Amino acid sequence: MKYDFHTHTKYSSDGYMEPKMLVKVAAKAGLSGVAVTDHNTIKGGLNAKKLANNEIEIIVGSEILTDRGEVIGIFLTEEIEKTCFLDVVEEIKAQNGIVILPHPFDGIRSTSFHPDPQDVKFIDSMEVFNSRCVRQIYNDMARNYALENDLEIIAGSDAHFENEIGNAGVKTESDNIREAVLNSDFTVFGKRSSITNPITTKLLKIWRGSNR
């Protein structure tokens, strides 16, 4: 079982893919499932779930920009409108969701979360491999933080384009993916994305007039 826990569709401000295309490419790549984590909305995940037709498991999520940086919630059922970090965590938990820190410590991305020791109690899982981290040291810092603070780990491609889907994720033998996430019952795999992908994303954001 292979899952990519960080993907985007056209419903992200910097996204491009149709949900149908994401489902098709993920299945072709041999993935068992993907978490659709569009920026500040669950629309992409909900649409992908409708289109999956049991071809692949879709986990509905969102990458939410808070006052501290970006936070991912997965297994969501409703939109989260709050921007305060603590409020966002509370809303994710209220939906029985799981709180993930994506690409933490990334010094290149202005939206990255830089956790303090006191933040541990609010975080369920740390993304320890993100394919779009330009420097591997940022992934290493995330892994070290997770190990030092006894946090669960996870990984994702951060795919915005078709050629990135499945670049990173987890492999598990568990048939209950939610429990696997909560217990890190898997192994992480991943490769770095081509630098042209984040550059293209940046150009797309500029063209759309978005600052996120």
GUTOR-978010 format. One record per residue: residue number from 1; x negated, y, z negated of N, C-alpha, C in turn; residue in one letter. Coordinates in Angstrom, 3 decimals, padded with zeros to 6 digits, always signed. Atoms other than C-alpha are relative to their C-alpha. Layout:
N
    i       n_x       n_y       n_z      ca_x      ca_y      ca_z       c_x       c_y       c_z  aa
  NUM         X         Y         Z         X         Y         Z         X         Y         Z   A
...
//
This chain:
212
    i       n_x       n_y       n_z      ca_x      ca_y      ca_z       c_x       c_y       c_z  aa
    1  -000.853  -001.188  +000.000  +000.000  +000.000  +000.000  -000.893  +001.244  +000.000   M
    2  +000.799  -001.219  -000.100  -001.511  +003.320  +001.089  +000.928  +001.217  +000.022   K
    3  -000.811  -001.213  +000.102  -000.102  +006.728  +000.175  -000.882  +001.239  +000.124   Y
    4  +000.621  -001.324  -000.085  -001.119  +010.266  +001.125  +000.882  +000.937  -000.820   D
    5  -000.815  -000.767  +000.941  +000.023  +012.557  -001.699  -000.024  +001.512  +000.211   F
    6  +000.040  -001.450  -000.214  -000.452  +015.975  -000.091  +000.105  +000.274  +001.499   H
    7  -000.218  -000.306  -001.420  +001.084  +016.864  +003.296  +000.963  +001.175  +000.143   T
    8  -000.841  -001.169  -000.264  +002.831  +019.852  +004.876  +000.705  -000.126  +001.350   H
    9  -000.752  -000.065  -001.258  +005.461  +020.392  +007.561  +000.193  +001.468  +000.383   T
   10  -000.267  -001.363  -000.467  +006.749  +023.449  +009.423  +000.704  +000.850  -001.056   K
   11  -000.680  -000.762  +001.054  +008.616  +024.435  +006.251  -000.976  +000.723  -000.920   Y
   12  +001.018  -000.787  +000.693  +005.331  +025.652  +004.770  -000.292  +001.243  +000.821   S
   13  +000.314  -001.252  -000.691  +004.360  +029.218  +005.605  -001.180  -000.161  +000.949   S
   14  +001.154  +000.256  -000.858  +001.171  +027.818  +007.135  +000.100  -001.377  +000.662   D
   15  -000.210  +001.323  -000.559  +002.702  +024.567  +008.398  +000.371  +000.033  +001.470   G
   16  -000.211  +000.099  -001.442  +003.204  +023.346  +011.926  +000.868  -001.199  +000.378   Y
   17  -000.628  +001.254  -000.397  +004.529  +019.776  +012.004  +001.501  -000.041  -000.262   M
   18  -001.386  +000.357  +000.228  +008.137  +018.799  +012.442  +000.007  -001.186  -000.977   E
   19  -000.063  +001.152  +000.917  +009.179  +016.397  +009.631  +000.039  -001.336  +000.738   P
   20  -000.077  +001.238  -000.788  +009.999  +013.782  +012.289  -001.378  -000.427  +000.478   K
   21  +001.350  +000.310  -000.463  +006.446  +014.007  +013.629  -000.858  -000.512  -001.146   M
   22  +000.760  +000.452  +001.160  +004.956  +013.652  +010.143  +000.308  -001.460  -000.298   L
   23  -000.411  +001.377  +000.265  +006.959  +010.463  +009.576  -000.592  -000.943  +001.042   V
   24  +000.481  +000.838  -001.094  +005.980  +009.056  +012.964  -001.500  -000.228  -000.089   K
   25  +001.468  +000.102  +000.047  +002.261  +009.797  +012.625  -000.448  -000.769  -001.240   V
   26  +000.372  +000.698  +001.235  +002.094  +008.563  +009.011  +000.219  -001.497  +000.132   A
   27  -000.277  +001.422  -000.196  +003.700  +005.255  +009.948  -001.018  -000.616  +000.953   A
   28  +000.977  +000.488  -000.977  +001.379  +004.871  +012.938  -001.380  -000.134  -000.633   K
   29  +001.299  +000.037  +000.680  -001.599  +005.561  +010.650  -000.083  -001.126  -001.022   A
   30  +000.009  +001.127  +000.921  -000.607  +002.581  +008.514  +000.282  +000.357  -001.445   G
   31  -000.333  -000.409  +001.365  +000.542  +004.545  +005.482  +001.322  -000.638  -000.444   L
   32  -001.244  +000.513  +000.575  +003.180  +003.055  +003.189  +000.924  +001.136  -000.399   S
   33  -000.805  -001.143  +000.402  +004.318  +006.500  +002.115  -000.817  +001.281  -000.024   G
   34  +000.632  -001.311  +000.119  +003.581  +010.215  +001.938  +000.824  +000.867  -000.945   V
   35  -000.680  -001.050  +000.758  +004.397  +013.008  -000.466  -000.008  +001.243  +000.872   A
   36  -000.115  -001.233  -000.781  +005.687  +015.996  +001.480  +000.058  +001.147  -000.997   V
   37  +000.186  -001.010  +001.046  +004.534  +019.004  -000.537  -000.105  +001.395  +000.620   T
   38  +000.022  -001.313  -000.638  +005.460  +022.123  +001.400  -000.099  +001.122  -001.023   D
   39  +000.172  -001.144  +000.885  +004.645  +025.509  -000.067  +001.355  +000.574  -000.428   H
   40  -001.142  -000.667  +000.632  +007.384  +026.694  -002.433  +001.361  -000.452  +000.508   N
   41  -001.299  +000.530  -000.411  +010.133  +024.486  -000.992  -000.063  -001.516  +000.115   T
   42  -000.104  +001.445  -000.176  +011.326  +020.879  -000.904  +000.721  -000.348  +001.306   I
   43  -000.759  +000.231  -001.231  +013.073  +021.298  +002.470  -000.675  -001.013  +000.919   K
   44  +000.722  +000.931  -000.858  +010.358  +019.459  +004.384  +000.137  -001.429  -000.476   G
   45  -000.127  +001.338  +000.566  +010.484  +016.491  +002.034  +001.393  -000.571  +000.177   G
   46  -001.383  +000.462  -000.140  +014.265  +016.278  +002.105  +000.300  -000.386  +001.441   L
   47  -000.234  +000.299  -001.408  +014.322  +016.403  +005.907  -000.752  -001.246  +000.446   N
   48  +000.789  +001.183  -000.354  +011.544  +013.847  +006.257  +000.641  -001.268  -000.564   A
   49  -000.641  +001.155  +000.638  +013.360  +011.527  +003.845  +001.210  -000.471  +000.807   K
   50  -001.163  +000.346  -000.816  +016.498  +011.651  +005.999  -000.413  -000.692  +001.293   K
   51  +000.447  +000.507  -001.295  +014.484  +010.834  +009.118  -000.837  -001.272  -000.090   L
   52  +000.943  +001.107  +000.156  +012.310  +008.075  +007.669  +000.582  -001.347  +000.417   A
   53  -000.662  +001.248  -000.413  +014.849  +005.265  +008.275  -000.727  -001.250  -000.485   N
   54  +000.712  +001.128  +000.615  +012.957  +002.924  +005.946  -001.314  -000.341  +000.706   N
   55  +001.264  +000.225  -000.701  +009.962  +003.220  +008.274  -001.181  +000.271  -000.925   E
   56  +001.051  -000.408  +000.925  +007.926  +004.812  +005.507  +000.663  +000.661  -001.207   I
   57  -000.564  -000.615  +001.207  +008.522  +005.984  +001.917  -000.376  +001.478  -000.055   E
   58  +000.234  -001.442  +000.124  +008.913  +009.739  +001.547  +000.225  +000.421  -001.442   I
   59  -000.099  -000.554  +001.354  +008.229  +011.337  -001.835  +000.193  +001.500  +000.147   I
   60  -000.322  -001.418  -000.139  +009.837  +014.762  -002.078  -000.766  +000.813  -001.036   V
   61  +000.768  -000.840  +000.906  +007.596  +017.424  -003.538  -000.119  +001.418  +000.502   G
   62  +000.252  -001.392  -000.390  +006.450  +021.022  -003.352  -001.298  +000.467  -000.639   S
   63  +001.211  -000.653  +000.519  +003.213  +022.972  -003.762  +000.379  +001.436  -000.335   E
   64  -000.591  -001.251  +000.473  +004.276  +025.939  -005.844  -001.099  +000.969  -000.444   I
   65  +000.966  -001.020  +000.398  +002.284  +029.146  -006.179  +000.459  +000.639  -001.302   L
   66  -000.325  -000.577  +001.303  +002.291  +030.166  -009.848  -000.938  +001.170  -000.293   T
   67  +000.857  -001.112  +000.404  +000.701  +033.054  -011.694  -001.402  -000.455  -000.380   D
   68  +001.320  +000.539  +000.320  -002.257  +030.741  -012.446  -000.654  -000.665  +001.201   R
   69  +000.488  +000.744  -001.149  -002.628  +029.113  -009.045  +001.020  -001.038  +000.422   G
   70  -000.972  +000.948  -000.548  -000.979  +026.333  -007.074  +000.127  -001.270  -000.844   E
   71  -000.343  +001.213  +000.729  +000.734  +023.383  -008.744  +000.922  -000.828  +000.895   V
   72  -000.881  +000.887  -000.757  +002.306  +020.378  -007.041  +000.927  -000.738  -000.955   I
   73  -000.961  +000.858  +000.679  +005.453  +018.729  -008.307  +000.464  -001.054  +000.989   G
   74  -000.522  +001.059  -000.867  +006.464  +015.357  -006.857  +001.157  -000.711  -000.684   I
   75  -001.238  +000.621  +000.432  +009.656  +013.324  -007.183  +001.001  +001.075  -000.426   F
   76  -000.915  -001.106  +000.282  +011.660  +016.542  -007.085  +001.340  -000.208  +000.702   L
   77  -001.343  +000.067  -000.584  +015.378  +016.880  -006.370  +000.580  +001.383  +000.264   T
   78  -000.506  -001.360  -000.153  +015.875  +020.645  -006.563  -001.158  +000.971  +000.218   E
   79  +001.001  -001.045  -000.212  +014.042  +023.795  -005.502  -000.431  +000.599  -001.340   E
   80  +000.516  -000.688  +001.176  +011.840  +025.499  -008.078  -000.299  +001.441  +000.383   I
   81  +000.097  -001.413  -000.360  +012.142  +029.270  -007.954  -000.960  +000.780  -000.892   E
   82  +000.842  -000.709  +000.964  +009.961  +030.198  -010.946  -001.429  +000.140  +000.518   K
   83  +001.404  -000.194  -000.370  +006.386  +031.487  -010.616  -000.940  -000.057  -001.208   T
   84  +000.820  +000.148  +001.201  +005.156  +031.370  -014.226  -000.417  -001.468  -000.134   C
   85  +000.519  +001.368  +000.076  +002.940  +028.294  -014.644  +000.782  -000.857  -000.991   F
   86  -000.686  +000.789  +001.025  +004.599  +027.132  -017.857  +001.449  -000.266  +000.385   L
   87  -001.382  +000.192  -000.453  +008.088  +027.652  -016.415  +000.079  -001.032  +001.117   D
   88  +000.026  +000.961  -001.109  +007.175  +025.700  -013.274  -000.199  -001.418  -000.542   V
   89  +000.225  +001.312  +000.621  +005.820  +022.807  -015.364  +001.280  -000.494  -000.663   V
   90  -001.232  +000.365  +000.692  +009.000  +022.837  -017.432  +001.073  -000.466  +000.988   E
   91  -001.009  +000.373  -000.990  +011.193  +022.689  -014.320  -000.331  -001.318  +000.679   E
   92  +000.399  +001.280  -000.584  +009.182  +019.858  -012.778  +000.355  -001.140  -000.949   I
   93  -000.285  +001.024  +001.003  +009.502  +017.869  -016.011  +001.503  -000.214  -000.160   K
   94  -001.454  +000.105  +000.138  +013.230  +018.637  -016.212  +000.613  -000.848  +001.114   A
   95  -000.467  +000.819  -001.119  +013.619  +016.906  -012.836  -000.619  -001.400  -000.029   Q
   96  +000.706  +001.278  +000.135  +011.631  +013.904  -014.111  -001.096  -000.122  +001.056   N
   97  +001.080  -000.021  -000.975  +008.875  +014.953  -011.743  -001.363  -000.137  -000.652   G
   98  +001.379  +000.151  +000.460  +005.107  +014.659  -012.029  -000.795  +001.231  +000.412   I
   99  +000.777  -001.226  -000.216  +002.761  +017.652  -012.340  -001.415  -000.343  +000.455   V
  100  +001.326  +000.242  -000.568  -000.352  +017.585  -010.155  -000.696  +001.334  +000.252   I
  101  +000.786  -001.167  -000.394  -003.130  +020.141  -009.791  -000.714  -000.315  +001.302   L
  102  +000.664  +000.235  -001.281  -004.149  +020.290  -006.124  -001.261  +000.848  +000.146   P
  103  +001.283  -000.680  -000.263  -007.695  +021.241  -005.083  -000.408  +000.987  -001.102   H
  104  +000.423  -000.910  +001.067  -008.550  +022.693  -008.526  -001.475  +000.353  +000.147   P
  105  +001.391  -000.468  +000.008  -011.793  +024.654  -008.924  -000.522  +000.422  +001.367   F
  106  +000.470  -000.369  -001.333  -011.966  +025.333  -005.166  -000.278  +001.497  +000.041   D
  107  +000.393  -001.403  +000.050  -013.911  +028.594  -005.084  +000.269  +000.767  +001.278   G
  108  -000.264  -000.657  -001.279  -012.996  +029.306  -001.467  +001.466  +000.401  +000.126   I
  109  -001.437  -000.283  -000.084  -009.203  +029.186  -001.837  +000.439  +000.869  -001.175   R
  110  -000.422  -000.943  +001.042  -007.777  +032.127  -003.741  +001.172  -000.529  -000.823   S
  111  -001.181  +000.524  +000.703  -004.718  +030.083  -004.744  -000.318  -001.209  -000.877   T
  112  +000.356  +001.173  +000.792  -006.649  +027.301  -006.490  +000.116  +000.279  -001.490   S
  113  -000.150  -000.056  +001.448  -005.954  +026.628  -010.156  -001.350  -000.331  -000.642   F
  114  +001.232  +000.258  +000.740  -008.921  +026.803  -012.548  +000.388  -000.287  -001.455   H
  115  -000.547  +000.346  +001.319  -007.760  +024.899  -015.636  -000.967  +000.234  -001.156   P
  116  +000.704  -000.103  +001.264  -008.843  +025.607  -019.176  +000.290  -001.265  -000.812   D
  117  -000.246  +001.205  +000.810  -009.081  +022.857  -021.835  +001.418  -000.078  -000.554   P
  118  -001.340  +000.017  +000.575  -005.724  +023.903  -023.291  +001.094  -000.324  +001.012   Q
  119  -000.990  +000.310  -001.033  -003.996  +023.228  -019.955  +000.263  -001.495  +000.137   D
  120  -000.078  +001.454  -000.184  -004.502  +019.469  -020.225  +001.389  -000.541  -000.332   V
  121  -001.285  +000.545  +000.451  -001.237  +018.882  -022.074  +001.140  +000.265  +000.974   K
  122  -001.055  -000.310  -000.967  +000.740  +020.346  -019.172  -000.172  -000.751  +001.329   F
  123  +000.348  +000.622  -001.286  -000.913  +018.329  -016.379  +000.110  -001.517  -000.094   I
  124  -000.072  +001.463  -000.043  -000.094  +014.745  -015.434  -001.149  -000.593  +000.791   D
  125  +000.987  +000.592  -000.898  -002.580  +014.195  -012.637  -000.834  +001.080  +000.679   S
  126  +000.946  -000.917  -000.631  -005.587  +015.848  -011.049  -000.376  -000.533  +001.385   M
  127  +000.414  +000.393  -001.341  -006.251  +015.790  -007.313  -001.523  +000.032  +000.070   E
  128  +001.460  +000.094  +000.063  -009.833  +014.538  -007.256  -000.639  -000.152  +001.376   V
  129  +000.513  -000.076  -001.369  -010.145  +014.294  -003.488  +001.046  +000.673  +000.868   F
  130  -000.820  -000.743  -000.947  -008.674  +016.847  -001.111  -000.827  +000.146  +001.268   N
  131  +000.784  +000.031  -001.238  -009.755  +016.479  +002.508  -000.410  +001.378  +000.492   S
  132  +000.283  -001.348  -000.487  -009.710  +020.228  +003.059  -000.955  +000.783  -000.893   R
  133  +001.020  -000.669  +000.801  -012.188  +021.071  +000.313  -001.279  +000.064  +000.838   C
  134  +001.162  -000.174  -000.876  -015.031  +022.510  +002.373  -001.272  -000.506  -000.666   V
  135  +001.173  +000.463  +000.743  -017.569  +021.739  -000.339  +000.390  -001.150  -000.925   R
  136  -000.307  +001.178  +000.796  -017.573  +018.301  -001.986  -000.097  +000.288  -001.497   Q
  137  +000.166  -000.309  +001.419  -018.624  +019.889  -005.283  +001.333  +000.318  -000.676   I
  138  -001.295  -000.330  +000.599  -015.037  +021.110  -005.808  +000.775  -001.272  -000.354   Y
  139  -000.614  +001.285  +000.325  -013.709  +017.547  -005.610  -000.702  -000.651  -001.185   N
  140  +000.770  +000.578  +001.105  -016.500  +016.433  -007.942  +000.366  +000.669  -001.327   D
  141  -000.379  -000.722  +001.220  -015.583  +019.129  -010.464  +001.370  -000.443  -000.490   M
  142  -001.332  +000.468  +000.367  -011.961  +017.986  -010.390  -000.062  -001.381  -000.642   A
  143  +000.130  +001.356  +000.554  -012.955  +014.369  -010.985  -000.626  +000.045  -001.402   R
  144  +000.655  -000.100  +001.306  -015.258  +015.318  -013.858  +000.962  +000.532  -001.055   N
  145  -000.980  -000.562  +000.946  -012.521  +017.411  -015.484  +001.007  -001.071  -000.405   Y
  146  -000.971  +001.055  +000.282  -010.082  +014.506  -015.192  -000.592  -001.045  -000.948   A
  147  +000.643  +000.995  +000.845  -012.562  +012.072  -016.727  -000.226  +000.523  -001.411   L
  148  +000.291  -000.592  +001.309  -013.535  +014.431  -019.547  +001.255  +000.209  -000.835   E
  149  -001.236  -000.316  +000.721  -009.898  +015.120  -020.427  +001.045  -001.107  +000.082   N
  150  -000.864  +001.182  -000.035  -008.429  +011.650  -019.860  +001.275  +000.245  +000.802   D
  151  -001.129  -000.250  -000.886  -006.176  +012.781  -017.007  +000.059  -001.051  +001.094   L
  152  -000.142  +000.901  -001.134  -004.772  +010.570  -014.289  -000.535  +000.699  +001.260   E
  153  +000.574  -000.561  -001.219  -006.218  +011.040  -010.795  +000.860  -000.353  +001.216   I
  154  -000.776  +000.203  -001.217  -004.737  +011.277  -007.313  -000.760  +000.650  +001.158   I
  155  +000.701  -000.570  -001.153  -005.755  +012.250  -003.765  +000.975  +000.223  +001.144   A
  156  -000.837  -000.276  -001.159  -004.307  +013.678  -000.586  -000.770  +000.732  +001.074   G
  157  +000.687  -000.610  -001.140  -005.246  +014.938  +002.839  +000.177  +001.508  +000.071   S
  158  -000.372  -001.407  -000.175  -003.592  +018.355  +002.503  +000.259  +000.288  +001.483   D
  159  -000.211  -000.086  -001.440  -002.564  +017.726  +006.107  +000.989  +001.098  +000.376   A
  160  -000.877  -000.982  -000.618  -001.106  +020.638  +008.047  +000.218  -000.339  +001.478   H
  161  -000.078  +000.408  -001.397  -001.673  +019.016  +011.454  -000.051  -001.523  +000.091   F
  162  -000.136  +001.443  -000.169  -001.113  +015.527  +012.846  -001.318  -000.758  -000.204   E
  163  +001.276  +000.721  +000.063  -004.810  +014.643  +013.034  -000.570  -000.122  -001.408   N
  164  +000.491  +000.061  +001.375  -005.193  +015.050  +009.267  +000.739  -001.016  -000.863   E
  165  -000.827  +000.894  +000.820  -002.464  +012.706  +008.030  -000.742  -001.300  -000.291   I
  166  +000.686  +001.226  +000.400  -003.965  +009.832  +006.069  -001.494  +000.145  -000.168   G
  167  +001.434  -000.212  +000.221  -007.412  +011.412  +005.791  -000.407  -000.306  -001.439   N
  168  +000.278  +000.310  +001.403  -007.141  +010.898  +002.031  +001.276  -000.479  -000.664   A
  169  -001.163  +000.504  +000.732  -004.876  +009.200  -000.455  -000.429  -001.069  -000.980   G
  170  +000.276  +001.071  +000.962  -004.666  +006.141  -002.665  +000.449  -001.337  +000.571   V
  171  -000.399  +001.362  -000.330  -004.448  +002.379  -002.257  +000.435  -000.680  -001.291   K
  172  -000.512  +000.652  +001.199  -002.374  +000.357  -004.705  +000.672  -001.319  +000.344   T
  173  -000.726  +001.257  -000.156  -000.959  -003.125  -005.164  +001.342  +000.069  -000.720   E
  174  -001.246  -000.152  +000.739  +001.901  -001.803  -007.298  +001.165  +000.242  +000.948   S
  175  -001.198  -000.257  -000.791  +005.420  -001.869  -005.891  +000.857  +001.101  -000.615   D
  176  -000.673  -001.135  +000.630  +006.425  +000.987  -008.197  -000.967  +001.183  +000.055   N
  177  +000.996  -001.043  -000.230  +004.589  +004.028  -006.876  +000.036  +001.063  -001.090   I
  178  -000.067  -001.008  +001.072  +005.861  +006.381  -009.588  -000.823  -000.442  -001.216   R
  179  +000.769  +000.516  +001.128  +004.439  +004.164  -012.333  -001.483  -000.063  +000.334   E
  180  +001.403  +000.046  -000.415  +001.245  +003.762  -010.332  -000.648  +001.368  -000.142   A
  181  +000.518  -001.362  +000.130  +000.818  +007.554  -010.244  -000.219  +000.355  -001.463   V
  182  +000.087  -000.346  +001.420  +001.454  +007.899  -013.968  -001.135  -000.741  -000.713   L
  183  +001.041  +000.803  +000.644  -001.173  +005.254  -014.732  -001.276  -000.138  +000.834   N
  184  +001.148  +000.092  -000.912  -003.699  +005.805  -011.912  -000.275  -001.441  +000.404   S
  185  +000.117  +001.412  -000.361  -003.013  +002.230  -010.847  -000.299  -000.118  +001.493   D
  186  +000.387  +000.027  -001.406  -004.852  +002.627  -007.552  -001.452  +000.418  +000.145   F
  187  +001.328  -000.513  -000.318  -008.129  +003.445  -005.884  +000.149  +001.147  +000.987   T
  188  -000.027  -001.180  -000.860  -008.806  +006.756  -004.168  -000.837  -000.244  +001.249   V
  189  +000.800  +000.036  -001.220  -009.949  +006.926  -000.552  +000.074  +001.371  +000.662   F
  190  -000.082  -001.278  -000.685  -010.762  +009.900  +001.620  -001.205  +000.338  +000.845   G
  191  +001.066  -000.574  -000.816  -012.791  +011.641  +004.273  +000.314  +001.471  +000.206   K
  192  -000.162  -001.440  -000.146  -013.334  +015.330  +004.850  +000.663  +000.345  +001.326   R
  193  -000.649  -000.481  -001.211  -011.184  +017.158  +007.366  -000.968  +000.875  +000.792   S
  194  +000.797  -000.888  -000.835  -012.739  +018.995  +010.287  +000.231  +001.450  -000.426   S
  195  -000.092  -001.400  +000.404  -013.465  +022.637  +009.427  +000.944  +000.787  +000.920   I
  196  -000.893  -000.704  -000.925  -011.417  +023.616  +012.482  +001.439  -000.007  -000.487   T
  197  -001.380  +000.070  +000.473  -008.214  +022.554  +010.714  +000.357  +001.137  -000.958   N
  198  -000.330  -001.142  +000.859  -008.292  +025.062  +007.816  -000.144  +001.351  +000.705   P
  199  +000.142  -001.245  -000.759  -009.503  +027.746  +010.231  +001.249  +000.256  +000.827   I
  200  -001.229  -000.132  -000.791  -006.527  +027.079  +012.500  +001.180  +000.362  -000.882   T
  201  -001.069  -000.326  +000.952  -004.231  +027.179  +009.475  -000.049  +001.475  -000.382   T
  202  +000.165  -001.411  +000.354  -005.647  +030.567  +008.489  +000.493  +000.907  +001.125   K
  203  -000.451  -000.788  -001.149  -005.030  +031.912  +011.984  +001.509  -000.045  +000.136   L
  204  -001.452  +000.140  -000.060  -001.484  +030.563  +011.882  +000.674  +000.884  -001.044   L
  205  -000.541  -000.851  +001.062  -000.849  +032.352  +008.577  -000.072  +001.476  +000.388   K
  206  +000.150  -001.395  -000.429  -002.197  +035.616  +009.991  +001.028  +000.346  +001.068   I
  207  -000.964  -000.225  -001.085  -000.023  +035.262  +013.086  +001.421  +000.139  -000.551   W
  208  -001.342  -000.052  +000.602  +003.036  +034.696  +010.897  +000.130  +001.143  -001.020   R
  209  -000.056  -001.104  +000.950  +002.119  +037.586  +008.627  +000.179  -000.439  -001.427   G
  210  -000.151  +000.542  +001.348  +001.948  +035.400  +005.517  -001.306  +000.158  -000.758   S
  211  +001.193  -000.090  +000.841  -000.446  +035.919  +002.603  -000.148  -001.224  -000.900   N
  212  +000.095  +001.200  +000.811  +000.084  +032.444  +001.156  -000.549  -001.144  +000.823   R
//
